[in-house]
Amino acid sequence: MAHNEALNNGGTSAPDRTPIGWRDSPSRYGRVSRTLHWLTAVLVTLQFTVLLAWRGTGENAITLLLASIGPHGSLGFMLLIVTLIRLGWAWVNRKQRPPSSAGPGGRLAHIVHITFYALLLWLPAFAMLRQYGRGGVLRFYGMELLPAAERNISWMIAPADLLHGPLSWLLCGLVVGHIAMALIHRYWLKDNVLARMVEARDR
């Protein structure tokens, strides 16, 4: 039977490849982790695209369109929810995820990932708290989450006023560094780090 299969495949047998599953494994991330990762990437990219477009060109047809696709507050709320789901999924898969690289590089990557999660939680959470503290309406694509109220609660407003801008640019810098390191792993170090998140099968 093996001989017949080899003849049907042109005389060569294809290497064994394991299809990607929903759960993570020690060799790669599963469908859920990948979906959440790339959804986060899209939301962060859209967030900064809208912000930079407004700062660079001001109000025009393009920036108004971008803002309608990705309202700043709505994207922030989505990032908060997606990050909470990612943390929960990471906890569920904690014993079977791909291990961190050994050595100082692996420890640095671990610290960077923790910082990513902290920023993705802190930035939208405290921005929403500031909006609530100022008495503003909390909306998600036009849907009212919390109504406006007459208030001015300084402890809700101060943290975001002080740190939202600087930490947003820190997140932007980490994203650029993350992309650069992924490309270095792929094309210079030629290891399987990027393959854990982008390739559909083990080779």
Backbone torsions as a table, in degrees:
resi	resn	phi	psi	omega
1	MET	NA	-41.3	178.1
2	ALA	-62.6	-36.7	179.5
3	HIS	-65.4	-42.7	178.9
4	ASN	-63.4	-40.2	178.5
5	GLU	-63.7	-38.4	178.7
6	ALA	-64.6	-40.5	178.4
7	LEU	-64.2	-39.9	179.8
8	ASN	-66.7	-24.7	179.7
9	ASN	-96.0	19.3	177.6
10	GLY	81.6	21.6	176.0
11	GLY	88.5	-0.5	178.5
12	THR	-127.6	144.9	178.1
13	SER	-98.0	134.0	-179.7
14	ALA	-72.3	146.2	177.4
15	PRO	-64.6	149.4	-180.0
16	ASP	-66.4	127.7	178.9
17	ARG	-129.6	130.4	-178.4
18	THR	-96.1	121.4	-179.8
19	PRO	-63.9	151.2	179.4
20	ILE	-69.2	142.5	178.7
21	GLY	-109.5	-178.8	179.3
22	TRP	-75.0	-38.5	-178.7
23	ARG	-86.4	160.9	175.0
24	ASP	-74.3	161.8	175.0
25	SER	-139.2	168.1	179.7
26	PRO	-62.6	-17.3	-177.3
27	SER	-101.1	-20.1	-177.6
28	ARG	-164.5	165.5	177.1
29	TYR	-87.7	145.9	-178.7
30	GLY	-82.7	-176.8	-175.2
31	ARG	-61.6	-41.0	-177.0
32	VAL	-65.8	-48.2	179.6
33	SER	-60.4	-41.5	-179.6
34	ARG	-66.1	-43.5	179.2
35	THR	-61.0	-44.8	179.8
36	LEU	-65.9	-39.0	179.3
37	HIS	-62.1	-49.9	-176.7
38	TRP	-74.1	-28.5	173.4
39	LEU	-64.8	-42.5	175.4
40	THR	-60.0	-43.8	179.9
41	ALA	-60.5	-43.0	179.5
42	VAL	-64.3	-44.2	-178.4
43	LEU	-64.7	-43.6	179.8
44	VAL	-66.0	-42.3	179.2
45	THR	-62.0	-44.8	178.8
46	LEU	-64.5	-39.6	179.3
47	GLN	-58.9	-48.9	-178.4
48	PHE	-74.8	-30.2	176.9
49	THR	-62.9	-46.0	178.4
50	VAL	-63.0	-45.8	-177.9
51	LEU	-61.7	-48.8	-178.1
52	LEU	-68.2	-34.5	177.9
53	ALA	-64.9	-42.9	178.4
54	TRP	-65.8	-41.9	-179.5
55	ARG	-69.5	-32.3	-176.2
56	GLY	-83.5	-36.4	-173.3
57	THR	-122.7	-9.4	-178.8
58	GLY	74.8	-162.7	-177.0
59	GLU	-79.3	122.4	175.0
60	ASN	-155.1	-176.7	-175.9
61	ALA	-61.6	-38.3	-177.4
62	ILE	-70.8	-47.0	-178.5
63	THR	-67.0	-35.1	176.6
64	LEU	-65.5	-38.1	177.1
65	LEU	-65.2	-45.7	178.7
66	LEU	-60.6	-41.6	-179.6
67	ALA	-66.5	-31.8	178.0
68	SER	-73.1	-32.8	177.2
69	ILE	-73.2	-42.3	-176.4
70	GLY	-132.1	73.2	175.2
71	PRO	-57.1	137.6	-172.4
72	HIS	-56.0	-48.7	-178.7
73	GLY	-67.1	-38.5	179.9
74	SER	-66.9	-42.1	176.8
75	LEU	-63.4	-40.1	178.1
76	GLY	-61.2	-42.8	178.5
77	PHE	-63.2	-42.2	177.9
78	MET	-62.9	-41.0	178.1
79	LEU	-61.5	-40.5	178.8
80	LEU	-61.9	-47.0	-178.7
81	ILE	-65.2	-45.6	-179.8
82	VAL	-62.8	-40.0	179.9
83	THR	-65.6	-40.0	177.0
84	LEU	-63.0	-40.5	177.7
85	ILE	-65.3	-41.5	179.1
86	ARG	-61.2	-42.3	178.9
87	LEU	-63.8	-42.2	177.9
88	GLY	-63.8	-42.5	179.5
89	TRP	-67.3	-38.3	177.2
90	ALA	-62.2	-37.8	178.6
91	TRP	-67.0	-41.8	179.0
92	VAL	-62.0	-36.4	-176.1
93	ASN	-101.0	14.8	-170.8
94	ARG	-58.9	-27.4	-175.9
95	LYS	-92.7	-1.7	-175.8
96	GLN	-135.4	16.1	178.3
97	ARG	-82.8	160.6	174.9
98	PRO	-57.7	134.7	-177.5
99	PRO	-72.3	156.6	175.9
100	SER	-70.6	152.4	176.7
101	SER	-65.3	149.8	-179.8
102	ALA	-79.1	160.0	173.7
103	GLY	88.3	-176.8	-178.2
104	PRO	-59.3	-36.3	179.1
105	GLY	-61.6	-41.0	178.4
106	GLY	-66.8	-39.9	178.6
107	ARG	-66.1	-40.0	178.1
108	LEU	-64.3	-42.4	178.2
109	ALA	-61.3	-38.7	178.6
110	HIS	-63.8	-42.7	179.0
111	ILE	-64.2	-41.7	179.7
112	VAL	-62.7	-41.7	-180.0
113	HIS	-66.0	-39.2	176.2
114	ILE	-62.3	-41.3	178.2
115	THR	-63.5	-40.8	175.6
116	PHE	-54.8	-52.8	-178.1
117	TYR	-61.1	-41.8	-179.8
118	ALA	-61.7	-44.3	-179.9
119	LEU	-67.5	-40.2	-179.2
120	LEU	-68.5	-20.3	173.3
121	LEU	-88.9	-46.8	-173.6
122	TRP	-65.8	-49.1	-172.0
123	LEU	-59.2	-53.2	179.6
124	PRO	-71.0	-35.6	-177.2
125	ALA	-63.7	-46.6	-177.9
126	PHE	-76.2	-27.8	173.7
127	ALA	-65.8	-40.9	177.3
128	MET	-67.0	-37.9	178.2
129	LEU	-64.0	-39.4	177.6
130	ARG	-63.7	-43.3	179.2
131	GLN	-60.7	-42.3	178.7
132	TYR	-66.8	-41.4	-179.4
133	GLY	-65.1	-26.7	178.2
134	ARG	-85.5	-5.1	-179.5
135	GLY	86.1	13.2	-179.7
136	GLY	-82.0	159.6	177.2
137	VAL	-78.1	134.9	173.9
138	LEU	-95.2	115.6	-176.4
139	ARG	-121.8	151.6	172.6
140	PHE	-127.5	103.2	-175.3
141	TYR	47.8	49.8	176.4
142	GLY	87.0	-16.1	179.8
143	MET	-85.4	124.8	-176.1
144	GLU	-76.2	119.0	177.1
145	LEU	-89.7	-43.9	176.5
146	LEU	-137.1	133.1	-178.7
147	PRO	-74.3	161.7	176.2
148	ALA	-69.9	151.5	178.4
149	ALA	-149.7	150.9	178.6
150	GLU	-76.0	108.4	179.7
151	ARG	-161.2	162.0	173.0
152	ASN	-153.8	85.1	-174.0
153	ILE	-100.4	105.2	-169.4
154	SER	-63.7	-36.5	-177.0
155	TRP	-69.9	-20.9	174.6
156	MET	-80.6	-28.7	-174.1
157	ILE	-88.9	-39.6	-169.9
158	ALA	-59.2	-45.6	-176.8
159	PRO	-59.7	-43.7	-179.7
160	ALA	-70.4	-39.1	177.6
161	ASP	-59.8	-37.3	-176.2
162	LEU	-78.8	-40.0	-166.5
163	LEU	-120.0	-11.7	-173.6
164	HIS	-60.1	-46.0	180.0
165	GLY	-63.3	-56.7	-179.3
166	PRO	-58.6	-41.2	-178.5
167	LEU	-72.0	-27.5	175.2
168	SER	-64.7	-41.6	178.6
169	TRP	-72.3	-29.9	172.5
170	LEU	-62.4	-43.7	177.3
171	LEU	-60.7	-42.8	178.7
172	CYS	-59.9	-43.9	178.5
173	GLY	-63.8	-39.4	178.3
174	LEU	-66.1	-36.6	177.9
175	VAL	-63.3	-46.1	178.9
176	VAL	-61.2	-43.7	178.0
177	GLY	-64.8	-37.1	178.9
178	HIS	-62.9	-44.2	178.4
179	ILE	-64.5	-43.2	-179.8
180	ALA	-61.2	-43.6	-179.3
181	MET	-67.6	-36.0	177.3
182	ALA	-61.9	-41.5	178.2
183	LEU	-68.6	-36.7	177.0
184	ILE	-63.4	-43.9	177.9
185	HIS	-61.2	-37.8	-175.3
186	ARG	-74.6	-47.8	-168.2
187	TYR	-106.1	-17.5	179.2
188	TRP	-106.7	-57.6	179.8
189	LEU	-74.7	-25.8	177.5
190	LYS	53.6	43.5	175.5
191	ASP	-102.4	-171.4	-174.1
192	ASN	-103.1	18.4	-176.9
193	VAL	-63.2	-49.9	-179.9
194	LEU	-67.9	-32.1	-179.3
195	ALA	-62.0	-26.2	179.3
196	ARG	-60.5	-28.3	-175.0
197	MET	-107.8	-18.7	-172.6
198	VAL	-117.2	-25.5	-177.2
199	GLU	-86.8	142.6	-174.0
200	ALA	-84.5	-19.0	-176.5
201	ARG	-139.2	154.4	169.8
202	ASP	-74.2	145.0	178.6
203	ARG	-106.7	NA	NA
